[in-house]
Amino acid sequence: MCAAVASQRGRQVLLIDHAPEAGRKILISGGGRCNFTNLDVAPDRYLSANPHFARSALSRYTAADFIALVDRYGIAWHEKTLGQLFCDGSAKQIVAMLLDECAAGGVTLHLGDAIRDVAHDDGLYRVDYG
């Protein structure tokens, strides 16, 4: 999601995942139906060294915003216990949606190679992978 939004805001994005396929953890979440958001998301339910981070992030992109994206893609969903939202079909629909959003922004996707090192110098990052 982050890669998609950053790329659609004009950033050049390389998304690296050590898994051989995109969204592997999403595909197994919720028993394969993907618990994609929760109606009761609130800043006080997150732990962070910066307690204002969750408040800021959740006020800028809400659960309703993500639900609207899911609805735009025509993905049927339902609410379960405690406001948890799941796909009626398959988590594959959420992965496909996220990949489509990445493609719309021109994200470069590199799968199947682990990151070996991350270095920071003069305001730039170097990531060695593969």
C-alpha positions as CSV (number, residue, x, y, z in Angstrom):
1,M,0.0,0.0,0.0
2,C,2.8,2.4,0.9
3,A,4.6,1.7,-2.4
4,A,1.4,2.3,-4.4
5,V,0.6,5.6,-2.6
6,A,4.2,6.9,-2.8
7,S,4.5,6.1,-6.5
8,Q,1.2,7.7,-7.3
9,R,2.5,10.8,-5.5
10,G,5.4,11.0,-8.0
11,R,8.0,9.0,-6.1
12,Q,10.2,6.5,-7.8
13,V,9.6,3.2,-5.9
14,L,11.4,-0.1,-5.8
15,L,9.5,-2.7,-3.8
16,I,11.7,-5.6,-2.6
17,D,10.2,-8.7,-1.1
18,H,12.2,-11.8,-0.2
19,A,9.2,-14.0,-0.9
20,P,8.9,-15.4,-4.5
21,E,5.4,-14.1,-4.9
22,A,3.8,-10.8,-3.8
23,G,1.5,-10.6,-0.8
24,R,2.3,-14.1,0.6
25,K,1.4,-13.1,4.1
26,I,-1.8,-11.4,2.9
27,L,-2.8,-14.6,1.1
28,I,-2.7,-16.6,4.3
29,S,-4.3,-14.0,6.6
30,G,-7.8,-14.6,7.8
31,G,-7.8,-18.2,6.6
32,G,-7.3,-17.1,3.0
33,R,-10.0,-14.4,3.1
34,C,-7.8,-11.6,4.4
35,N,-8.8,-9.5,7.4
36,F,-8.1,-6.3,5.4
37,T,-9.2,-3.7,8.0
38,N,-11.0,-3.1,11.2
39,L,-13.9,-0.7,11.8
40,D,-12.6,0.0,15.3
41,V,-9.1,1.2,14.4
42,A,-7.9,3.8,16.9
43,P,-4.6,5.4,17.7
44,D,-4.7,4.1,21.3
45,R,-4.4,0.5,20.1
46,Y,-0.9,1.0,18.7
47,L,2.4,1.0,20.5
48,S,5.0,3.4,19.3
49,A,8.0,5.4,20.6
50,N,6.1,8.4,19.1
51,P,2.6,8.2,20.4
52,H,1.4,10.8,18.0
53,F,2.5,8.8,14.9
54,A,-0.6,6.5,14.9
55,R,-2.9,9.5,15.4
56,S,-1.4,11.3,12.5
57,A,-1.3,8.3,10.2
58,L,-4.9,7.2,11.0
59,S,-6.3,10.6,10.5
60,R,-4.7,10.9,7.0
61,Y,-5.8,7.4,5.8
62,T,-8.8,5.9,7.5
63,A,-10.4,2.5,7.4
64,A,-13.1,4.1,5.4
65,D,-10.6,5.2,2.8
66,F,-9.3,1.6,2.4
67,I,-12.9,0.3,2.3
68,A,-13.6,2.8,-0.5
69,L,-10.6,1.4,-2.5
70,V,-11.8,-2.2,-2.0
71,D,-15.3,-1.1,-3.1
72,R,-13.9,0.6,-6.3
73,Y,-12.4,-2.7,-7.2
74,G,-15.7,-4.5,-6.7
75,I,-14.4,-6.8,-4.0
76,A,-17.2,-8.1,-1.9
77,W,-16.6,-8.2,1.8
78,H,-18.4,-8.8,5.1
79,E,-18.0,-7.8,8.8
80,K,-17.1,-10.4,11.4
81,T,-16.6,-10.1,15.1
82,L,-15.4,-6.8,16.6
83,G,-15.6,-4.9,13.3
84,Q,-13.1,-7.1,11.4
85,L,-13.6,-6.9,7.6
86,F,-12.9,-9.9,5.4
87,C,-13.2,-10.6,1.7
88,D,-16.2,-12.7,0.7
89,G,-14.0,-14.4,-1.9
90,S,-10.2,-14.7,-1.6
91,A,-7.3,-12.7,-0.3
92,K,-6.0,-13.0,-3.8
93,Q,-8.4,-10.1,-4.7
94,I,-6.7,-7.8,-2.2
95,V,-3.2,-8.8,-3.5
96,A,-4.3,-8.2,-7.1
97,M,-5.8,-4.8,-6.1
98,L,-2.5,-3.7,-4.4
99,L,-0.5,-4.9,-7.3
100,D,-2.8,-3.0,-9.7
101,E,-2.4,0.1,-7.6
102,C,1.4,-0.3,-7.6
103,A,1.4,-0.7,-11.4
104,A,-0.7,2.4,-11.8
105,G,2.1,4.3,-10.1
106,G,4.9,2.6,-11.9
107,V,6.4,0.7,-8.9
108,T,9.3,-1.6,-9.8
109,L,8.7,-4.9,-8.1
110,H,11.6,-7.2,-7.2
111,L,10.6,-10.6,-5.7
112,G,12.5,-13.6,-4.4
113,D,15.7,-12.0,-3.1
114,A,16.5,-11.1,0.5
115,I,17.9,-7.8,1.6
116,R,21.5,-8.3,2.6
117,D,22.4,-4.8,3.9
118,V,21.0,-1.3,4.4
119,A,23.4,1.6,4.7
120,H,22.8,5.3,5.2
121,D,25.3,8.1,4.2
122,D,24.9,11.7,3.3
123,G,21.1,11.5,3.3
124,L,21.0,8.6,0.9
125,Y,20.3,4.9,1.5
126,R,21.9,2.0,-0.2
127,V,20.1,-1.4,-0.1
128,D,22.0,-4.5,-1.2
129,Y,19.8,-7.4,-2.1
130,G,19.8,-10.6,-4.1
